[in-house]
């Protein structure tokens, strides 16, 4: 699978504010997939794609800047 595009955070609320998307069954990996993604203003975050198809952000550790208002999905690839 190859993911392209970007996502923008419109709210920090909700039941799971770090959830970016849920993939359809055919696109879900059989294991946890971790990748580094570019975020707003040159920062980064880790991203995990779970076997349940959830795409979630993992904030970087301090002292790195956290700004996930924009997250690039360009170049993310894995085998389902």
PyMOL commands that set and color helices and strands:
alter all, ss='L'
color gray80, all
select helices_A, chain A and resi 25-27+40-42
alter helices_A, ss='H'
color red, helices_A
select strands_A, chain A and resi 2-3+6-8+19-22+33-38+44-49+54-58+70-72+76-77
alter strands_A, ss='S'
color yellow, strands_A
deselect
rebuild
show_as cartoon
